[in-house]
Amino acid sequence: MLNIVLFGPPGCGKGTQAQFLEEKYQTPQISTGDLFRFNLKQETELGQLAKTFMDNGQLVPDEVTTNMLCEHLDNHPNPHGYIFDGYPRTTTQAQKLDVILAEKYNKEVSITVALVVDDELLVQRLLERGKTSGRADDVDESIIRNRIKEYYAKTAAVAEHYKAQGKWVEIDGVGTIEDITAKLCAAINDVL
């Protein structure tokens, strides 16, 4: 069972790369953004709970996000593993993911791969994506810069969590999609 945590700031290419990795390793991507959108759209109990925090401009608590993830894992078991995109974002979530994988599958995170991209390039990528994505958070440069700043502030401790386990690899996220995919696959293949 291959469990990959795909890490990186907004605009680094996680979603694009996850699609290629999903096909290559027959391992489904689990995007917390997708989980949130699904639960909000379906007006599930967890979605309604998350909405109460979001409507007040607050971050959704770790417990709610983790419960969404657990519910998804229960409903979509996969013997090949998972690609986690956007989870974990806090040390609490990282610790909880360790427990979930151990309890449900007697497995652990295989590798955490961080895509590294210069902040100015991230801003440009997101502004470009904003022209076609319809996402309000991709069209305002100040919001983009704040998202990037928040990412670094909140995820530095998560990086340390996986570095301490020897499961942290950084990949240069600049280049052609194919080049970046090749670098990711090389890092992943090292742990197989």
N, CA and C atoms as a LAMMPS dump frame, in Angstrom:
ITEM: TIMESTEP
0
ITEM: NUMBER OF ATOMS
576
ITEM: BOX BOUNDS ff ff ff
-5.0000000000000000e+02 5.0000000000000000e+02
-5.0000000000000000e+02 5.0000000000000000e+02
-5.0000000000000000e+02 5.0000000000000000e+02
ITEM: ATOMS id mol type element x y z
1 1 1 N 0.848 -1.18 0
2 1 2 C 0 0 0
3 1 3 C 0.885 1.231 0
4 2 1 N 0.71 2.069 -1.006
5 2 2 C 1.506 3.283 -1.17
6 2 3 C 0.682 4.484 -0.732
7 3 1 N 1.112 5.167 0.319
8 3 2 C 0.425 6.351 0.82
9 3 3 C 1.335 7.556 0.654
10 4 1 N 0.951 8.419 -0.271
11 4 2 C 1.759 9.586 -0.624
12 4 3 C 1.078 10.837 -0.1
13 5 1 N 1.831 11.682 0.592
14 5 2 C 1.342 13.002 0.95
15 5 3 C 1.993 13.969 -0.033
16 6 1 N 1.168 14.63 -0.818
17 6 2 C 1.64 15.608 -1.792
18 6 3 C 1.516 16.977 -1.148
19 7 1 N 2.638 17.664 -1.055
20 7 2 C 2.731 18.87 -0.265
21 7 3 C 3.174 20.033 -1.139
22 8 1 N 2.778 21.217 -0.797
23 8 2 C 3.257 22.396 -1.491
24 8 3 C 2.257 23.526 -1.402
25 9 1 N 2.725 24.744 -1.609
26 9 2 C 1.861 25.913 -1.505
27 9 3 C 0.858 25.979 -2.651
28 10 1 N -0.154 26.827 -2.515
29 10 2 C -1.121 26.994 -3.596
30 10 3 C -0.402 27.374 -4.893
31 11 1 N -0.79 26.72 -5.984
32 11 2 C -0.214 27.045 -7.287
33 11 3 C 1.048 26.28 -7.639
34 12 1 N 1.484 25.363 -6.771
35 12 2 C 2.737 24.649 -7.042
36 12 3 C 2.557 23.496 -8.027
37 13 1 N 1.314 23.101 -8.294
38 13 2 C 1.07 22.032 -9.254
39 13 3 C 0.65 20.712 -8.642
40 14 1 N 0.263 20.718 -7.358
41 14 2 C -0.135 19.468 -6.69
42 14 3 C -1.27 18.765 -7.419
43 15 1 N -2.308 19.503 -7.75
44 15 2 C -3.471 18.901 -8.391
45 15 3 C -3.131 18.289 -9.74
46 16 1 N -2.344 19.013 -10.521
47 16 2 C -1.923 18.513 -11.832
48 16 3 C -1.108 17.242 -11.678
49 17 1 N -0.14 17.271 -10.785
50 17 2 C 0.732 16.111 -10.6
51 17 3 C -0.017 14.929 -9.986
52 18 1 N -0.958 15.204 -9.106
53 18 2 C -1.721 14.119 -8.477
54 18 3 C -2.451 13.29 -9.53
55 19 1 N -2.937 13.947 -10.586
56 19 2 C -3.641 13.216 -11.654
57 19 3 C -2.715 12.208 -12.331
58 20 1 N -1.473 12.614 -12.606
59 20 2 C -0.512 11.71 -13.238
60 20 3 C -0.115 10.578 -12.295
61 21 1 N 0.109 10.914 -11.034
62 21 2 C 0.499 9.899 -10.052
63 21 3 C -0.628 8.9 -9.812
64 22 1 N -1.842 9.406 -9.813
65 22 2 C -3.017 8.557 -9.619
66 22 3 C -3.06 7.465 -10.69
67 23 1 N -2.82 7.853 -11.917
68 23 2 C -2.847 6.889 -13.017
69 23 3 C -1.656 5.932 -12.952
70 24 1 N -0.478 6.481 -12.724
71 24 2 C 0.729 5.65 -12.733
72 24 3 C 0.716 4.589 -11.634
73 25 1 N 0.307 4.979 -10.433
74 25 2 C 0.384 4.066 -9.285
75 25 3 C -0.963 3.43 -8.921
76 26 1 N -2.002 3.712 -9.725
77 26 2 C -3.342 3.172 -9.45
78 26 3 C -3.75 3.47 -8.01
79 27 1 N -3.486 4.711 -7.633
80 27 2 C -3.7 5.168 -6.267
81 27 3 C -4.524 6.447 -6.315
82 28 1 N -5.747 6.442 -5.793
83 28 2 C -6.603 7.622 -5.929
84 28 3 C -6.133 8.815 -5.106
85 29 1 N -6.362 9.978 -5.683
86 29 2 C -6.089 11.24 -5.005
87 29 3 C -7.259 11.565 -4.091
88 30 1 N -6.937 12.002 -2.896
89 30 2 C -7.953 12.523 -1.991
90 30 3 C -7.593 13.971 -1.716
91 31 1 N -8.371 14.866 -2.285
92 31 2 C -8.159 16.3 -2.116
93 31 3 C -9.112 16.811 -1.047
94 32 1 N -8.567 17.457 -0.029
95 32 2 C -9.455 17.981 1.006
96 32 3 C -10.36 19.061 0.432
97 33 1 N -9.867 19.809 -0.557
98 33 2 C -10.726 20.795 -1.205
99 33 3 C -11.944 20.129 -1.827
100 34 1 N -11.723 18.996 -2.507
101 34 2 C -12.832 18.244 -3.106
102 34 3 C -13.771 17.704 -2.023
103 35 1 N -13.2 17.226 -0.914
104 35 2 C -14.032 16.719 0.174
105 35 3 C -14.923 17.824 0.739
106 36 1 N -14.343 19.006 0.918
107 36 2 C -15.128 20.135 1.418
108 36 3 C -16.238 20.493 0.436
109 37 1 N -15.894 20.624 -0.848
110 37 2 C -16.901 20.995 -1.842
111 37 3 C -18.025 19.958 -1.897
112 38 1 N -17.676 18.669 -1.844
113 38 2 C -18.688 17.616 -1.871
114 38 3 C -19.614 17.73 -0.663
115 39 1 N -19.011 17.816 0.529
116 39 2 C -19.824 17.865 1.747
117 39 3 C -20.674 19.124 1.831
118 40 1 N -20.169 20.244 1.331
119 40 2 C -20.961 21.472 1.321
120 40 3 C -22.114 21.352 0.329
121 41 1 N -21.822 20.85 -0.864
122 41 2 C -22.843 20.724 -1.904
123 41 3 C -23.937 19.741 -1.491
124 42 1 N -23.548 18.625 -0.89
125 42 2 C -24.506 17.606 -0.466
126 42 3 C -25.195 17.962 0.852
127 43 1 N -24.748 19.04 1.463
128 43 2 C -25.291 19.503 2.739
129 43 3 C -25.283 18.391 3.794
130 44 1 N -24.154 17.656 3.816
131 44 2 C -24.001 16.616 4.831
132 44 3 C -23.869 17.27 6.202
133 45 1 N -23.973 16.462 7.228
134 45 2 C -23.822 16.983 8.588
135 45 3 C -22.443 17.631 8.757
136 46 1 N -21.401 16.961 8.239
137 46 2 C -20.054 17.527 8.334
138 46 3 C -19.927 18.791 7.495
139 47 1 N -20.567 18.803 6.336
140 47 2 C -20.539 19.988 5.483
141 47 3 C -21.209 21.177 6.144
142 48 1 N -22.341 20.927 6.787
143 48 2 C -23.044 22.009 7.475
144 48 3 C -22.239 22.52 8.661
145 49 1 N -21.566 21.6 9.35
146 49 2 C -20.721 21.998 10.472
147 49 3 C -19.552 22.847 9.968
148 50 1 N -18.897 22.404 8.896
149 50 2 C -17.791 23.163 8.316
150 50 3 C -18.26 24.545 7.877
151 51 1 N -19.438 24.605 7.301
152 51 2 C -19.979 25.877 6.792
153 51 3 C -20.156 26.9 7.914
154 52 1 N -20.521 26.436 9.105
155 52 2 C -20.701 27.381 10.212
156 52 3 C -19.386 28.092 10.539
157 53 1 N -18.282 27.369 10.446
158 53 2 C -16.983 27.998 10.702
159 53 3 C -16.596 28.906 9.534
160 54 1 N -16.777 28.397 8.315
161 54 2 C -16.39 29.15 7.126
162 54 3 C -17.182 30.448 7.014
163 55 1 N -18.474 30.396 7.329
164 55 2 C -19.32 31.582 7.244
165 55 3 C -18.906 32.658 8.231
166 56 1 N -18.239 32.242 9.297
167 56 2 C -17.752 33.203 10.295
168 56 3 C -16.3 33.587 10.066
169 57 1 N -15.755 33.175 8.903
170 57 2 C -14.376 33.522 8.565
171 57 3 C -13.343 32.756 9.371
172 58 1 N -13.741 31.625 9.941
173 58 2 C -12.829 30.828 10.75
174 58 3 C -12.355 29.617 9.959
175 59 1 N -11.198 29.108 10.355
176 59 2 C -10.714 27.867 9.763
177 59 3 C -11.55 26.709 10.297
178 60 1 N -11.794 25.752 9.436
179 60 2 C -12.513 24.555 9.863
180 60 3 C -11.583 23.776 10.799
181 61 1 N -12.063 23.393 11.974
182 61 2 C -11.2 22.682 12.924
183 61 3 C -10.664 21.367 12.354
184 62 1 N -9.489 20.985 12.839
185 62 2 C -8.844 19.739 12.411
186 62 3 C -9.782 18.546 12.525
187 63 1 N -10.539 18.5 13.616
188 63 2 C -11.411 17.348 13.856
189 63 3 C -12.466 17.191 12.749
190 64 1 N -13.031 18.3 12.283
191 64 2 C -14.055 18.234 11.24
192 64 3 C -13.429 17.767 9.925
193 65 1 N -12.276 18.325 9.581
194 65 2 C -11.583 17.931 8.355
195 65 3 C -11.198 16.455 8.415
196 66 1 N -10.678 16.026 9.546
197 66 2 C -10.27 14.63 9.715
198 66 3 C -11.474 13.696 9.633
199 67 1 N -12.595 14.103 10.191
200 67 2 C -13.799 13.275 10.114
201 67 3 C -14.278 13.132 8.668
202 68 1 N -14.157 14.211 7.882
203 68 2 C -14.506 14.123 6.452
204 68 3 C -13.593 13.111 5.759
205 69 1 N -12.304 13.176 6.072
206 69 2 C -11.347 12.248 5.472
207 69 3 C -11.678 10.805 5.861
208 70 1 N -11.922 10.565 7.141
209 70 2 C -12.231 9.204 7.612
210 70 3 C -13.489 8.665 6.941
211 71 1 N -14.497 9.5 6.824
212 71 2 C -15.741 9.071 6.168
213 71 3 C -15.469 8.688 4.712
214 72 1 N -14.635 9.478 4.038
215 72 2 C -14.289 9.174 2.647
216 72 3 C -13.522 7.846 2.558
217 73 1 N -12.56 7.646 3.441
218 73 2 C -11.788 6.396 3.431
219 73 3 C -12.691 5.188 3.679
220 74 1 N -13.653 5.343 4.586
221 74 2 C -14.573 4.24 4.876
222 74 3 C -15.439 3.905 3.66
223 75 1 N -15.811 4.93 2.9
224 75 2 C -16.7 4.732 1.75
225 75 3 C -15.96 4.422 0.458
226 76 1 N -14.647 4.636 0.435
227 76 2 C -13.85 4.419 -0.78
228 76 3 C -12.538 3.703 -0.448
229 77 1 N -12.627 2.485 0.082
230 77 2 C -11.389 1.77 0.423
231 77 3 C -10.588 1.442 -0.84
232 78 1 N -9.271 1.519 -0.744
233 78 2 C -8.421 1.202 -1.887
234 78 3 C -7.2 0.435 -1.403
235 79 1 N -6.999 -0.777 -1.881
236 79 2 C -5.873 -1.584 -1.412
237 79 3 C -4.507 -1.079 -1.879
238 80 1 N -4.503 -0.209 -2.876
239 80 2 C -3.229 0.298 -3.4
240 80 3 C -2.698 1.489 -2.604
241 81 1 N -3.564 2.136 -1.831
242 81 2 C -3.148 3.301 -1.071
243 81 3 C -3.843 4.554 -1.558
244 82 1 N -3.266 5.701 -1.165
245 82 2 C -3.897 6.985 -1.464
246 82 3 C -2.836 8.052 -1.714
247 83 1 N -3.247 9.07 -2.449
248 83 2 C -2.457 10.289 -2.6
249 83 3 C -3.224 11.367 -1.841
250 84 1 N -2.648 11.856 -0.769
251 84 2 C -3.296 12.877 0.045
252 84 3 C -2.844 14.256 -0.43
253 85 1 N -3.81 15.06 -0.873
254 85 2 C -3.545 16.389 -1.42
255 85 3 C -4.294 17.407 -0.564
256 86 1 N -3.55 18.178 0.216
257 86 2 C -4.182 19.173 1.081
258 86 3 C -4.424 18.678 2.496
259 87 1 N -4.015 17.477 2.762
260 87 2 C -4.126 16.906 4.109
261 87 3 C -2.892 16.043 4.311
262 88 1 N -2.195 16.218 5.374
263 88 2 C -2.433 17.069 6.529
264 88 3 C -1.884 18.485 6.335
265 89 1 N -2.512 19.419 7.001
266 89 2 C -2.043 20.812 6.966
267 89 3 C -1.563 21.296 8.322
268 90 1 N -1.8 20.504 9.347
269 90 2 C -1.326 20.851 10.687
270 90 3 C -0.655 19.618 11.29
271 91 1 N 0.127 19.836 12.326
272 91 2 C 0.771 18.709 12.997
273 91 3 C -0.269 17.768 13.587
274 92 1 N -1.345 18.324 14.122
275 92 2 C -2.418 17.491 14.664
276 92 3 C -2.976 16.58 13.58
277 93 1 N -3.198 17.124 12.383
278 93 2 C -3.701 16.314 11.272
279 93 3 C -2.672 15.256 10.865
280 94 1 N -1.394 15.615 10.851
281 94 2 C -0.349 14.648 10.486
282 94 3 C -0.316 13.492 11.481
283 95 1 N -0.399 13.827 12.749
284 95 2 C -0.403 12.787 13.779
285 95 3 C -1.65 11.911 13.642
286 96 1 N -2.783 12.526 13.357
287 96 2 C -4.03 11.784 13.2
288 96 3 C -3.958 10.876 11.968
289 97 1 N -3.357 11.365 10.865
290 97 2 C -3.217 10.535 9.671
291 97 3 C -2.372 9.3 9.982
292 98 1 N -1.323 9.462 10.762
293 98 2 C -0.498 8.322 11.17
294 98 3 C -1.358 7.274 11.88
295 99 1 N -2.208 7.726 12.784
296 99 2 C -3.072 6.825 13.554
297 99 3 C -4.107 6.161 12.643
298 100 1 N -4.732 6.953 11.768
299 100 2 C -5.766 6.42 10.86
300 100 3 C -5.192 5.304 9.999
301 101 1 N -4.046 5.562 9.372
302 101 2 C -3.448 4.561 8.483
303 101 3 C -3.035 3.314 9.253
304 102 1 N -2.525 3.496 10.462
305 102 2 C -2.122 2.346 11.273
306 102 3 C -3.342 1.525 11.698
307 103 1 N -4.392 2.202 12.141
308 103 2 C -5.571 1.487 12.635
309 103 3 C -6.384 0.848 11.518
310 104 1 N -6.57 1.555 10.409
311 104 2 C -7.418 1.044 9.326
312 104 3 C -6.7 0.022 8.449
313 105 1 N -5.393 0.233 8.23
314 105 2 C -4.695 -0.573 7.225
315 105 3 C -3.41 -1.224 7.718
316 106 1 N -3.014 -0.933 8.966
317 106 2 C -1.734 -1.385 9.475
318 106 3 C -0.602 -0.892 8.568
319 107 1 N -0.738 0.327 8.079
320 107 2 C 0.24 0.958 7.175
321 107 3 C 0.571 2.343 7.687
322 108 1 N 1.458 3.017 6.959
323 108 2 C 1.853 4.373 7.332
324 108 3 C 2.06 5.196 6.063
325 109 1 N 2.32 6.482 6.252
326 109 2 C 2.672 7.34 5.125
327 109 3 C 3.972 6.796 4.551
328 110 1 N 3.991 6.572 3.242
329 110 2 C 5.186 6.044 2.582
330 110 3 C 6.204 7.146 2.325
331 111 1 N 5.706 8.303 1.856
332 111 2 C 6.572 9.413 1.499
333 111 3 C 5.755 10.697 1.47
334 112 1 N 6.39 11.783 1.845
335 112 2 C 5.809 13.109 1.707
336 112 3 C 6.674 13.853 0.706
337 113 1 N 6.059 14.257 -0.402
338 113 2 C 6.793 14.936 -1.46
339 113 3 C 6.32 16.377 -1.532
340 114 1 N 7.251 17.294 -1.334
341 114 2 C 6.935 18.721 -1.357
342 114 3 C 7.423 19.333 -2.669
343 115 1 N 6.507 19.979 -3.369
344 115 2 C 6.869 20.708 -4.582
345 115 3 C 7.289 22.117 -4.176
346 116 1 N 8.499 22.49 -4.553
347 116 2 C 9.06 23.78 -4.17
348 116 3 C 9.056 24.707 -5.379
349 117 1 N 8.414 25.869 -5.214
350 117 2 C 8.31 26.853 -6.288
351 117 3 C 8.48 28.238 -5.663
352 118 1 N 9.206 29.119 -6.339
353 118 2 C 9.403 30.493 -5.885
354 118 3 C 8.05 31.197 -5.727
355 119 1 N 7.929 31.986 -4.669
356 119 2 C 6.656 32.652 -4.371
357 119 3 C 6.15 33.527 -5.52
358 120 1 N 7.036 34.261 -6.168
359 120 2 C 6.584 35.141 -7.257
360 120 3 C 6.003 34.334 -8.419
361 121 1 N 6.584 33.188 -8.695
362 121 2 C 6.046 32.325 -9.741
363 121 3 C 4.696 31.75 -9.32
364 122 1 N 4.554 31.418 -8.039
365 122 2 C 3.265 30.944 -7.535
366 122 3 C 2.177 31.992 -7.763
367 123 1 N 2.5 33.238 -7.428
368 123 2 C 1.529 34.325 -7.606
369 123 3 C 1.113 34.416 -9.067
370 124 1 N 2.09 34.39 -9.97
371 124 2 C 1.775 34.48 -11.399
372 124 3 C 0.935 33.29 -11.869
373 125 1 N 1.282 32.089 -11.419
374 125 2 C 0.513 30.9 -11.799
375 125 3 C -0.937 31.007 -11.336
376 126 1 N -1.124 31.448 -10.097
377 126 2 C -2.477 31.539 -9.553
378 126 3 C -3.298 32.627 -10.237
379 127 1 N -2.669 33.756 -10.527
380 127 2 C -3.379 34.808 -11.248
381 127 3 C -3.794 34.316 -12.633
382 128 1 N -2.927 33.548 -13.27
383 128 2 C -3.249 32.989 -14.589
384 128 3 C -4.389 31.973 -14.459
385 129 1 N -4.305 31.122 -13.439
386 129 2 C -5.367 30.14 -13.217
387 129 3 C -6.692 30.833 -12.919
388 130 1 N -6.61 31.964 -12.233
389 130 2 C -7.809 32.709 -11.883
390 130 3 C -8.603 33.203 -13.076
391 131 1 N -7.938 33.338 -14.206
392 131 2 C -8.63 33.794 -15.419
393 131 3 C -9.599 32.746 -15.944
394 132 1 N -9.377 31.475 -15.596
395 132 2 C -10.229 30.408 -16.129
396 132 3 C -10.879 29.54 -15.053
397 133 1 N -10.384 29.597 -13.817
398 133 2 C -10.858 28.668 -12.784
399 133 3 C -12.205 29.049 -12.189
400 134 1 N -12.53 30.328 -12.229
401 134 2 C -13.747 30.779 -11.567
402 134 3 C -13.599 30.874 -10.06
403 135 1 N -12.39 30.638 -9.558
404 135 2 C -12.15 30.699 -8.114
405 135 3 C -11.806 32.124 -7.711
406 136 1 N -12.598 32.678 -6.805
407 136 2 C -12.398 34.057 -6.371
408 136 3 C -11.042 34.255 -5.696
409 137 1 N -10.53 33.197 -5.036
410 137 2 C -9.255 33.33 -4.33
411 137 3 C -8.055 33.267 -5.267
412 138 1 N -8.293 33.105 -6.581
413 138 2 C -7.2 33.083 -7.566
414 138 3 C -7.119 34.359 -8.394
415 139 1 N -7.922 35.363 -8.091
416 139 2 C -7.911 36.577 -8.922
417 139 3 C -7.402 37.818 -8.181
418 140 1 N -7.263 37.736 -6.894
419 140 2 C -6.823 38.883 -6.099
420 140 3 C -5.416 38.607 -5.566
421 141 1 N -4.452 39.413 -6.009
422 141 2 C -3.055 39.164 -5.638
423 141 3 C -2.834 39.206 -4.131
424 142 1 N -3.511 40.104 -3.421
425 142 2 C -3.299 40.187 -1.97
426 142 3 C -3.823 38.92 -1.279
427 143 1 N -4.931 38.377 -1.763
428 143 2 C -5.464 37.129 -1.191
429 143 3 C -4.502 35.985 -1.495
430 144 1 N -3.973 35.956 -2.708
431 144 2 C -3.018 34.907 -3.091
432 144 3 C -1.796 34.955 -2.188
433 145 1 N -1.241 36.149 -2.009
434 145 2 C -0.038 36.285 -1.168
435 145 3 C -0.333 35.869 0.275
436 146 1 N -1.521 36.184 0.753
437 146 2 C -1.897 35.783 2.108
438 146 3 C -2.026 34.265 2.206
439 147 1 N -2.595 33.63 1.183
440 147 2 C -2.719 32.161 1.181
441 147 3 C -1.335 31.509 1.228
442 148 1 N -0.399 32.048 0.466
443 148 2 C 0.96 31.497 0.449
444 148 3 C 1.615 31.677 1.821
445 149 1 N 1.463 32.875 2.394
446 149 2 C 2.023 33.154 3.718
447 149 3 C 1.43 32.207 4.77
448 150 1 N 0.103 32.026 4.722
449 150 2 C -0.572 31.109 5.656
450 150 3 C -0.065 29.687 5.492
451 151 1 N 0.129 29.277 4.249
452 151 2 C 0.627 27.926 3.98
453 151 3 C 1.952 27.703 4.719
454 152 1 N 2.897 28.631 4.541
455 152 2 C 4.207 28.466 5.183
456 152 3 C 4.097 28.497 6.701
457 153 1 N 3.28 29.392 7.23
458 153 2 C 3.154 29.52 8.681
459 153 3 C 2.567 28.259 9.306
460 154 1 N 1.581 27.686 8.638
461 154 2 C 0.876 26.543 9.227
462 154 3 C 1.535 25.208 8.933
463 155 1 N 2.291 25.122 7.85
464 155 2 C 2.779 23.8 7.45
465 155 3 C 4.233 23.534 7.811
466 156 1 N 4.936 24.52 8.307
467 156 2 C 6.343 24.303 8.665
468 156 3 C 6.481 23.168 9.678
469 157 1 N 5.586 23.124 10.649
470 157 2 C 5.649 22.073 11.675
471 157 3 C 5.313 20.699 11.086
472 158 1 N 4.437 20.665 10.075
473 158 2 C 4.104 19.393 9.426
474 158 3 C 5.339 18.856 8.705
475 159 1 N 6.072 19.751 8.059
476 159 2 C 7.311 19.343 7.394
477 159 3 C 8.263 18.724 8.408
478 160 1 N 8.395 19.334 9.562
479 160 2 C 9.277 18.799 10.601
480 160 3 C 8.807 17.425 11.077
481 161 1 N 7.509 17.231 11.156
482 161 2 C 6.943 15.936 11.556
483 161 3 C 7.423 14.835 10.614
484 162 1 N 7.336 15.085 9.314
485 162 2 C 7.728 14.061 8.341
486 162 3 C 9.247 13.981 8.158
487 163 1 N 9.94 15.087 8.34
488 163 2 C 11.408 15.041 8.294
489 163 3 C 11.931 14.15 9.413
490 164 1 N 11.328 14.272 10.598
491 164 2 C 11.755 13.461 11.745
492 164 3 C 11.546 11.971 11.485
493 165 1 N 10.582 11.638 10.617
494 165 2 C 10.322 10.236 10.27
495 165 3 C 11.137 9.788 9.053
496 166 1 N 11.91 10.711 8.477
497 166 2 C 12.687 10.381 7.281
498 166 3 C 11.818 10.193 6.04
499 167 1 N 10.672 10.877 6.019
500 167 2 C 9.713 10.702 4.922
501 167 3 C 9.464 11.999 4.154
502 168 1 N 10.397 12.898 4.151
503 168 2 C 10.227 14.206 3.517
504 168 3 C 11.203 14.335 2.359
505 169 1 N 10.682 14.62 1.175
506 169 2 C 11.513 14.841 -0.007
507 169 3 C 11.027 16.117 -0.691
508 170 1 N 11.966 16.986 -1.058
509 170 2 C 11.603 18.203 -1.783
510 170 3 C 11.966 18.044 -3.252
511 171 1 N 11.033 18.449 -4.11
512 171 2 C 11.205 18.374 -5.553
513 171 3 C 11.048 19.781 -6.127
514 172 1 N 11.92 20.148 -7.04
515 172 2 C 11.792 21.431 -7.721
516 172 3 C 10.526 21.397 -8.571
517 173 1 N 9.577 22.27 -8.275
518 173 2 C 8.298 22.296 -8.962
519 173 3 C 8.273 23.2 -10.176
520 174 1 N 9.459 23.527 -10.701
521 174 2 C 9.537 24.383 -11.886
522 174 3 C 10.079 23.551 -13.045
523 175 1 N 9.442 23.679 -14.163
524 175 2 C 9.838 22.93 -15.353
525 175 3 C 8.598 22.45 -16.075
526 176 1 N 8.789 21.571 -17.033
527 176 2 C 7.625 21.039 -17.737
528 176 3 C 6.886 20.073 -16.814
529 177 1 N 5.633 19.886 -17.097
530 177 2 C 4.84 18.943 -16.304
531 177 3 C 5.493 17.575 -16.325
532 178 1 N 5.972 17.169 -17.493
533 178 2 C 6.599 15.853 -17.638
534 178 3 C 7.87 15.731 -16.803
535 179 1 N 8.68 16.792 -16.786
536 179 2 C 9.916 16.763 -15.992
537 179 3 C 9.614 16.639 -14.5
538 180 1 N 8.62 17.385 -14.056
539 180 2 C 8.264 17.354 -12.636
540 180 3 C 7.69 15.985 -12.27
541 181 1 N 6.854 15.435 -13.158
542 181 2 C 6.304 14.098 -12.925
543 181 3 C 7.427 13.076 -12.812
544 182 1 N 8.42 13.178 -13.687
545 182 2 C 9.547 12.238 -13.66
546 182 3 C 10.299 12.337 -12.338
547 183 1 N 10.512 13.552 -11.833
548 183 2 C 11.202 13.735 -10.552
549 183 3 C 10.383 13.14 -9.403
550 184 1 N 9.075 13.381 -9.44
551 184 2 C 8.2 12.831 -8.4
552 184 3 C 8.234 11.314 -8.41
553 185 1 N 8.124 10.73 -9.6
554 185 2 C 8.126 9.266 -9.72
555 185 3 C 9.453 8.676 -9.246
556 186 1 N 10.55 9.335 -9.553
557 186 2 C 11.843 8.846 -9.108
558 186 3 C 11.906 8.811 -7.571
559 187 1 N 11.408 9.875 -6.933
560 187 2 C 11.415 9.926 -5.47
561 187 3 C 10.502 8.845 -4.882
562 188 1 N 9.33 8.684 -5.472
563 188 2 C 8.382 7.679 -4.995
564 188 3 C 8.923 6.277 -5.198
565 189 1 N 9.514 6.03 -6.351
566 189 2 C 10.042 4.701 -6.648
567 189 3 C 11.152 4.298 -5.679
568 190 1 N 11.84 5.289 -5.11
569 190 2 C 12.883 5.004 -4.128
570 190 3 C 12.334 4.352 -2.856
571 191 1 N 11.047 4.561 -2.572
572 191 2 C 10.468 3.997 -1.342
573 191 3 C 9.672 2.721 -1.612
574 192 1 N 9.555 2.345 -2.877
575 192 2 C 8.799 1.124 -3.211
576 192 3 C 9.617 -0.116 -2.935
